[in-house]
Amino acid sequence: MTTFKQTKNLKDIFDLSDDYFTKRMGKELIEGIHYVIPPSPSKTKKAILWDIDALINWMKGNHIDNELDELLSRSQKR
């Protein structure tokens, strides 16, 4: 089961600032793999939920194989 956490909780898990993760969004950290943005009617405030397992794999350098597996499994579900 995947565990998701809000951005504000990442510093307690990884001992790194929120900015460490948010500055890497859309670059090193990919939406749909490392984080999701649930649908919201708000135009200004969006929740971001982070996949803790994906972040751990990314930090350990295992992200390439796991991300590829995730993308392949998504394409097979269609």
JOUR-V99078 format. One record per backbone hydrogen bond with DSSP energy under -1.0 kcal/mol. CO is the residue of the C=O (numbers start at 0). NH is the residue of the N-H. E is the energy in kcal/mol with one decimal. If there is no record, write none. Layout:
BEGIN
CO:NH:E ; CO:NH:E
END
This chain:
BEGIN
2:51:-2.4 ; 4:49:-3.4 ; 5:8:-1.6 ; 6:9:-1.5 ; 8:12:-1.1 ; 9:13:-3.2 ; 10:14:-1.3 ; 17:21:-2.6 ; 18:22:-2.4 ; 20:23:-1.2 ; 23:26:-1.8 ; 23:28:-2.6 ; 28:25:-2.5 ; 29:32:-1.9 ; 29:33:-2.8 ; 29:34:-1.1 ; 33:50:-2.7 ; 34:31:-3.9 ; 35:48:-2.8 ; 48:35:-2.7 ; 49:4:-1.9 ; 50:54:-2.1 ; 51:55:-2.4 ; 52:56:-2.4 ; 53:57:-2.2 ; 54:58:-2.5 ; 55:59:-2.0 ; 56:61:-2.5 ; 61:65:-1.7 ; 62:66:-2.9 ; 63:67:-2.2 ; 64:68:-2.4 ; 65:69:-2.3 ; 66:70:-2.7 ; 67:71:-2.6 ; 68:72:-2.4 ; 69:73:-2.0 ; 70:74:-2.0 ; 71:75:-1.5 ; 72:76:-1.0
END
